[in-house]
């Protein structure tokens, strides 16, 4: 899958780091890295085990699929916008995936799944979602949420399939009364990775306070690209002169979250205004 590369913090082809959507990290690393989001509200919801089946599966682009899950047993799954679930593999590992829909739209749970070549965990996931039968999930998880429309400008920064968490947040926000700007920045390696591009453009037409900026990390590989390039945070500070009252949600791998948060902090964003499930586990000094 696409993730943030640890050496240069750019988006590159890597299978280890985007924990909200990845399945390649060891199970112990998942439990160590995922937890409460510093500064985010405590959901007070204890995760539990549910049995699910795949209602339908459709391609989003050349390598990512939209998977709709139906909860078969365990009761109704109540969750907050921005939370994630864990698919429990036959081996017992828990693999985290952001829930891509808003709670109000959750008759079926939407996931975006991209296989990771060479990963045994990924192979098990593919077997579970493409064969008949049920499997278990552990949900809901994550405290990096939105449960009311904030009264301040929002920055939503997603790397690769980190867009799934942002989709859930945006669908929730668009059902409310928006009074402040909401700016989405989506970092990708190649234009083909923008599998929700048409939806994001549609939102810009429908919601005047919403803006959308795709950011290409490797423009030399896409010479016809005429949009923003480089790091997500650099695109933000180029467009936003005063970050002091903004609230930023960041979804990506540890290196991406760390690099992005540091740039935003250096440009005036208060540390208490940063949200990420990985924030308690990275260094911002």
C-alpha beads as a LAMMPS data file, in Angstrom:
LAMMPS data file: protein, C-alpha beads

285 atoms
284 bonds

1 atom types
1 bond types

-500.0 500.0 xlo xhi
-500.0 500.0 ylo yhi
-500.0 500.0 zlo zhi

Masses

1 110.0

Atoms # bond

1 1 1 0.000 0.000 0.000
2 1 1 1.029 3.660 -0.119
3 1 1 2.544 4.980 3.073
4 1 1 4.957 7.566 4.414
5 1 1 8.600 6.628 3.945
6 1 1 10.562 6.806 7.184
7 1 1 13.712 8.286 5.695
8 1 1 12.364 11.343 3.881
9 1 1 8.735 11.638 5.016
10 1 1 7.568 11.680 1.398
11 1 1 4.869 9.353 0.164
12 1 1 6.436 6.314 -1.463
13 1 1 5.555 2.685 -2.133
14 1 1 5.912 1.109 1.306
15 1 1 3.858 -1.467 3.190
16 1 1 4.588 -0.802 6.834
17 1 1 3.313 2.482 8.146
18 1 1 -0.251 3.604 7.438
19 1 1 -1.683 1.908 10.497
20 1 1 -5.288 2.980 10.150
21 1 1 -5.520 1.234 6.814
22 1 1 -2.531 -1.080 6.724
23 1 1 -2.350 -4.753 7.518
24 1 1 1.381 -5.292 7.222
25 1 1 2.531 -4.231 10.691
26 1 1 3.043 -6.868 13.402
27 1 1 0.126 -7.288 15.782
28 1 1 2.216 -6.125 18.734
29 1 1 3.028 -2.900 16.893
30 1 1 -0.651 -2.226 16.277
31 1 1 -1.481 -2.490 19.964
32 1 1 1.493 -0.304 20.901
33 1 1 0.760 2.427 18.367
34 1 1 -3.028 2.721 18.304
35 1 1 -4.670 4.499 21.203
36 1 1 -6.343 7.653 22.416
37 1 1 -5.771 10.869 20.521
38 1 1 -4.232 13.617 22.613
39 1 1 -6.732 16.436 22.892
40 1 1 -9.600 14.478 21.336
41 1 1 -12.789 13.681 23.161
42 1 1 -13.069 10.331 24.943
43 1 1 -15.806 8.345 23.238
44 1 1 -16.538 6.221 26.343
45 1 1 -17.393 3.351 24.006
46 1 1 -15.889 -0.022 24.757
47 1 1 -15.063 -2.099 21.676
48 1 1 -16.660 -5.532 21.374
49 1 1 -16.635 -8.457 18.984
50 1 1 -19.098 -8.560 16.085
51 1 1 -19.562 -11.128 13.349
52 1 1 -19.767 -9.666 9.863
53 1 1 -20.229 -10.735 6.285
54 1 1 -19.380 -8.933 3.052
55 1 1 -22.506 -7.434 1.508
56 1 1 -20.733 -6.246 -1.640
57 1 1 -17.282 -5.472 -2.947
58 1 1 -16.535 -3.042 -5.777
59 1 1 -13.276 -1.673 -7.226
60 1 1 -12.407 1.961 -6.513
61 1 1 -9.371 2.008 -8.803
62 1 1 -6.685 -0.356 -10.043
63 1 1 -5.727 -1.661 -6.593
64 1 1 -8.226 -0.479 -3.968
65 1 1 -11.660 -1.944 -3.268
66 1 1 -14.693 -0.607 -1.448
67 1 1 -15.991 -3.291 0.912
68 1 1 -19.417 -3.071 2.515
69 1 1 -19.843 -5.156 5.677
70 1 1 -23.102 -6.277 7.248
71 1 1 -23.116 -6.953 10.990
72 1 1 -24.649 -10.396 11.409
73 1 1 -24.409 -10.767 15.192
74 1 1 -23.328 -8.763 18.211
75 1 1 -26.033 -6.085 17.983
76 1 1 -25.966 -2.727 16.244
77 1 1 -22.495 -1.245 15.963
78 1 1 -22.498 2.318 17.293
79 1 1 -19.455 4.388 16.393
80 1 1 -18.275 7.979 15.989
81 1 1 -17.067 9.644 12.804
82 1 1 -13.324 9.034 12.529
83 1 1 -13.193 5.709 14.353
84 1 1 -11.848 2.444 13.012
85 1 1 -12.425 -1.283 13.384
86 1 1 -10.119 -4.275 13.499
87 1 1 -10.638 -7.324 11.306
88 1 1 -9.659 -10.419 13.289
89 1 1 -7.653 -12.834 11.171
90 1 1 -7.785 -16.633 11.566
91 1 1 -4.305 -16.329 13.082
92 1 1 -5.748 -14.098 15.815
93 1 1 -4.110 -10.878 14.634
94 1 1 -6.167 -7.693 14.698
95 1 1 -5.784 -5.583 11.540
96 1 1 -7.087 -1.975 11.713
97 1 1 -9.118 -0.262 8.991
98 1 1 -10.733 3.165 9.144
99 1 1 -14.508 3.162 8.789
100 1 1 -15.164 5.219 5.661
101 1 1 -18.814 6.117 6.257
102 1 1 -20.470 8.425 8.762
103 1 1 -22.439 6.875 11.638
104 1 1 -25.745 8.026 10.148
105 1 1 -24.934 6.200 6.903
106 1 1 -23.854 2.975 8.550
107 1 1 -26.561 0.489 7.622
108 1 1 -23.491 -1.206 6.160
109 1 1 -19.918 -0.505 7.242
110 1 1 -17.717 0.858 4.451
111 1 1 -14.022 -0.017 4.271
112 1 1 -11.378 0.733 1.628
113 1 1 -8.918 -2.144 1.285
114 1 1 -5.725 -2.236 -0.756
115 1 1 -3.786 -5.530 -0.875
116 1 1 -0.162 -5.500 0.204
117 1 1 2.016 -7.728 -2.028
118 1 1 4.033 -10.253 -0.072
119 1 1 2.057 -9.817 3.157
120 1 1 0.551 -12.925 4.741
121 1 1 -1.863 -10.725 6.690
122 1 1 -3.038 -9.140 3.461
123 1 1 -3.589 -12.561 1.898
124 1 1 -5.737 -13.575 4.858
125 1 1 -7.770 -10.377 4.550
126 1 1 -8.359 -11.029 0.851
127 1 1 -9.528 -14.569 1.628
128 1 1 -11.957 -13.310 4.273
129 1 1 -13.575 -10.614 2.141
130 1 1 -13.763 -12.592 -1.106
131 1 1 -15.075 -15.938 0.150
132 1 1 -18.589 -16.687 1.495
133 1 1 -19.051 -16.739 5.230
134 1 1 -18.592 -14.561 8.289
135 1 1 -15.601 -13.242 10.143
136 1 1 -15.093 -11.270 13.346
137 1 1 -14.296 -7.617 13.880
138 1 1 -13.421 -5.680 17.016
139 1 1 -15.074 -2.254 17.117
140 1 1 -15.326 0.645 17.567
141 1 1 -11.798 1.851 18.255
142 1 1 -10.071 5.217 18.239
143 1 1 -10.748 8.481 20.045
144 1 1 -9.685 10.833 17.234
145 1 1 -13.230 11.750 16.298
146 1 1 -15.680 14.511 15.481
147 1 1 -19.075 14.314 17.169
148 1 1 -20.192 17.916 16.627
149 1 1 -19.446 20.601 14.051
150 1 1 -16.487 22.625 15.423
151 1 1 -16.730 26.398 15.588
152 1 1 -13.317 26.918 13.995
153 1 1 -11.718 26.284 10.595
154 1 1 -10.806 22.647 9.910
155 1 1 -7.764 21.222 8.141
156 1 1 -8.089 17.561 7.101
157 1 1 -4.795 16.072 5.906
158 1 1 -4.737 12.524 4.546
159 1 1 -1.986 10.430 3.003
160 1 1 -3.086 7.763 0.553
161 1 1 -5.861 5.550 1.982
162 1 1 -5.910 7.777 5.057
163 1 1 -8.671 9.476 3.053
164 1 1 -11.065 6.880 4.483
165 1 1 -11.046 8.495 7.917
166 1 1 -11.534 11.919 6.345
167 1 1 -14.493 10.666 4.304
168 1 1 -16.227 9.579 7.509
169 1 1 -15.533 12.944 9.149
170 1 1 -16.710 14.902 6.119
171 1 1 -19.942 12.966 5.671
172 1 1 -20.739 13.651 9.314
173 1 1 -19.884 17.355 9.017
174 1 1 -21.917 17.814 5.838
175 1 1 -25.016 16.614 7.680
176 1 1 -24.634 19.532 10.130
177 1 1 -24.630 23.317 9.932
178 1 1 -21.182 24.318 8.677
179 1 1 -20.150 27.883 9.490
180 1 1 -16.346 27.706 9.161
181 1 1 -14.094 26.648 6.271
182 1 1 -13.164 22.972 5.886
183 1 1 -10.029 22.281 3.826
184 1 1 -9.118 18.763 2.666
185 1 1 -5.563 17.993 1.512
186 1 1 -5.030 14.521 0.031
187 1 1 -1.469 13.351 -0.527
188 1 1 -0.871 10.736 -3.228
189 1 1 2.028 9.308 -5.240
190 1 1 0.293 9.100 -8.620
191 1 1 -2.893 10.679 -10.011
192 1 1 -4.488 7.227 -10.322
193 1 1 -4.467 7.033 -6.518
194 1 1 -7.165 9.725 -6.304
195 1 1 -9.961 7.169 -6.237
196 1 1 -12.402 9.582 -4.536
197 1 1 -11.457 12.591 -6.643
198 1 1 -14.854 12.959 -8.337
199 1 1 -16.632 12.799 -4.986
200 1 1 -14.338 15.466 -3.497
201 1 1 -14.892 17.750 -6.482
202 1 1 -18.655 17.233 -6.152
203 1 1 -18.453 18.282 -2.507
204 1 1 -16.689 21.528 -3.461
205 1 1 -19.664 22.418 -5.673
206 1 1 -22.240 21.452 -3.084
207 1 1 -20.643 23.010 0.010
208 1 1 -19.236 26.548 -0.492
209 1 1 -17.111 26.412 2.669
210 1 1 -15.366 23.193 1.598
211 1 1 -12.126 23.159 -0.407
212 1 1 -10.118 20.236 -1.755
213 1 1 -6.443 20.108 -2.720
214 1 1 -4.792 16.915 -4.007
215 1 1 -1.026 16.971 -3.496
216 1 1 1.321 14.837 -5.605
217 1 1 4.529 13.737 -3.879
218 1 1 6.419 12.513 -6.970
219 1 1 5.645 14.998 -9.784
220 1 1 8.624 13.853 -11.820
221 1 1 6.745 10.609 -12.468
222 1 1 3.623 12.466 -13.681
223 1 1 4.797 15.255 -16.024
224 1 1 1.244 16.268 -17.012
225 1 1 0.234 16.978 -13.402
226 1 1 -0.506 20.689 -12.896
227 1 1 -1.678 20.666 -9.269
228 1 1 0.054 21.009 -5.902
229 1 1 3.220 18.980 -5.294
230 1 1 5.483 18.079 -2.382
231 1 1 4.524 17.588 1.234
232 1 1 0.986 18.037 2.521
233 1 1 1.987 20.467 5.245
234 1 1 3.877 22.635 2.770
235 1 1 0.718 22.895 0.666
236 1 1 -1.212 23.984 3.750
237 1 1 1.185 26.713 4.853
238 1 1 1.373 27.994 1.273
239 1 1 -2.378 28.552 1.227
240 1 1 -3.165 29.397 4.879
241 1 1 -1.365 32.415 6.332
242 1 1 -2.689 32.153 9.905
243 1 1 -3.050 28.725 11.529
244 1 1 -3.565 29.948 15.084
245 1 1 -7.287 29.147 15.214
246 1 1 -7.397 26.076 12.972
247 1 1 -8.070 22.501 14.052
248 1 1 -6.061 19.883 12.128
249 1 1 -6.837 16.182 11.672
250 1 1 -3.979 14.112 10.229
251 1 1 -4.301 10.558 8.888
252 1 1 -1.303 8.604 7.634
253 1 1 1.745 6.691 8.789
254 1 1 3.865 7.714 11.783
255 1 1 6.538 9.491 9.726
256 1 1 3.946 11.428 7.740
257 1 1 1.986 12.415 10.838
258 1 1 5.143 13.493 12.645
259 1 1 6.530 15.529 9.740
260 1 1 3.178 17.157 9.017
261 1 1 2.497 18.053 12.635
262 1 1 5.957 19.590 13.064
263 1 1 5.541 21.854 10.035
264 1 1 2.117 22.989 11.205
265 1 1 3.426 23.669 14.706
266 1 1 6.360 25.638 13.323
267 1 1 3.878 27.777 11.404
268 1 1 1.693 28.708 14.345
269 1 1 -0.791 25.863 14.848
270 1 1 -1.247 25.252 18.612
271 1 1 -0.304 21.734 19.649
272 1 1 -3.682 21.277 21.331
273 1 1 -5.319 21.793 17.932
274 1 1 -3.740 18.710 16.327
275 1 1 -5.670 15.441 16.119
276 1 1 -4.296 12.050 15.090
277 1 1 -4.594 8.540 16.447
278 1 1 -0.790 8.391 16.347
279 1 1 -0.095 11.686 18.096
280 1 1 0.620 10.180 21.532
281 1 1 3.261 7.925 19.988
282 1 1 5.374 10.353 17.994
283 1 1 7.906 13.009 19.004
284 1 1 7.205 16.622 18.152
285 1 1 10.265 18.184 19.815

Bonds

1 1 1 2
2 1 2 3
3 1 3 4
4 1 4 5
5 1 5 6
6 1 6 7
7 1 7 8
8 1 8 9
9 1 9 10
10 1 10 11
11 1 11 12
12 1 12 13
13 1 13 14
14 1 14 15
15 1 15 16
16 1 16 17
17 1 17 18
18 1 18 19
19 1 19 20
20 1 20 21
21 1 21 22
22 1 22 23
23 1 23 24
24 1 24 25
25 1 25 26
26 1 26 27
27 1 27 28
28 1 28 29
29 1 29 30
30 1 30 31
31 1 31 32
32 1 32 33
33 1 33 34
34 1 34 35
35 1 35 36
36 1 36 37
37 1 37 38
38 1 38 39
39 1 39 40
40 1 40 41
41 1 41 42
42 1 42 43
43 1 43 44
44 1 44 45
45 1 45 46
46 1 46 47
47 1 47 48
48 1 48 49
49 1 49 50
50 1 50 51
51 1 51 52
52 1 52 53
53 1 53 54
54 1 54 55
55 1 55 56
56 1 56 57
57 1 57 58
58 1 58 59
59 1 59 60
60 1 60 61
61 1 61 62
62 1 62 63
63 1 63 64
64 1 64 65
65 1 65 66
66 1 66 67
67 1 67 68
68 1 68 69
69 1 69 70
70 1 70 71
71 1 71 72
72 1 72 73
73 1 73 74
74 1 74 75
75 1 75 76
76 1 76 77
77 1 77 78
78 1 78 79
79 1 79 80
80 1 80 81
81 1 81 82
82 1 82 83
83 1 83 84
84 1 84 85
85 1 85 86
86 1 86 87
87 1 87 88
88 1 88 89
89 1 89 90
90 1 90 91
91 1 91 92
92 1 92 93
93 1 93 94
94 1 94 95
95 1 95 96
96 1 96 97
97 1 97 98
98 1 98 99
99 1 99 100
100 1 100 101
101 1 101 102
102 1 102 103
103 1 103 104
104 1 104 105
105 1 105 106
106 1 106 107
107 1 107 108
108 1 108 109
109 1 109 110
110 1 110 111
111 1 111 112
112 1 112 113
113 1 113 114
114 1 114 115
115 1 115 116
116 1 116 117
117 1 117 118
118 1 118 119
119 1 119 120
120 1 120 121
121 1 121 122
122 1 122 123
123 1 123 124
124 1 124 125
125 1 125 126
126 1 126 127
127 1 127 128
128 1 128 129
129 1 129 130
130 1 130 131
131 1 131 132
132 1 132 133
133 1 133 134
134 1 134 135
135 1 135 136
136 1 136 137
137 1 137 138
138 1 138 139
139 1 139 140
140 1 140 141
141 1 141 142
142 1 142 143
143 1 143 144
144 1 144 145
145 1 145 146
146 1 146 147
147 1 147 148
148 1 148 149
149 1 149 150
150 1 150 151
151 1 151 152
152 1 152 153
153 1 153 154
154 1 154 155
155 1 155 156
156 1 156 157
157 1 157 158
158 1 158 159
159 1 159 160
160 1 160 161
161 1 161 162
162 1 162 163
163 1 163 164
164 1 164 165
165 1 165 166
166 1 166 167
167 1 167 168
168 1 168 169
169 1 169 170
170 1 170 171
171 1 171 172
172 1 172 173
173 1 173 174
174 1 174 175
175 1 175 176
176 1 176 177
177 1 177 178
178 1 178 179
179 1 179 180
180 1 180 181
181 1 181 182
182 1 182 183
183 1 183 184
184 1 184 185
185 1 185 186
186 1 186 187
187 1 187 188
188 1 188 189
189 1 189 190
190 1 190 191
191 1 191 192
192 1 192 193
193 1 193 194
194 1 194 195
195 1 195 196
196 1 196 197
197 1 197 198
198 1 198 199
199 1 199 200
200 1 200 201
201 1 201 202
202 1 202 203
203 1 203 204
204 1 204 205
205 1 205 206
206 1 206 207
207 1 207 208
208 1 208 209
209 1 209 210
210 1 210 211
211 1 211 212
212 1 212 213
213 1 213 214
214 1 214 215
215 1 215 216
216 1 216 217
217 1 217 218
218 1 218 219
219 1 219 220
220 1 220 221
221 1 221 222
222 1 222 223
223 1 223 224
224 1 224 225
225 1 225 226
226 1 226 227
227 1 227 228
228 1 228 229
229 1 229 230
230 1 230 231
231 1 231 232
232 1 232 233
233 1 233 234
234 1 234 235
235 1 235 236
236 1 236 237
237 1 237 238
238 1 238 239
239 1 239 240
240 1 240 241
241 1 241 242
242 1 242 243
243 1 243 244
244 1 244 245
245 1 245 246
246 1 246 247
247 1 247 248
248 1 248 249
249 1 249 250
250 1 250 251
251 1 251 252
252 1 252 253
253 1 253 254
254 1 254 255
255 1 255 256
256 1 256 257
257 1 257 258
258 1 258 259
259 1 259 260
260 1 260 261
261 1 261 262
262 1 262 263
263 1 263 264
264 1 264 265
265 1 265 266
266 1 266 267
267 1 267 268
268 1 268 269
269 1 269 270
270 1 270 271
271 1 271 272
272 1 272 273
273 1 273 274
274 1 274 275
275 1 275 276
276 1 276 277
277 1 277 278
278 1 278 279
279 1 279 280
280 1 280 281
281 1 281 282
282 1 282 283
283 1 283 284
284 1 284 285
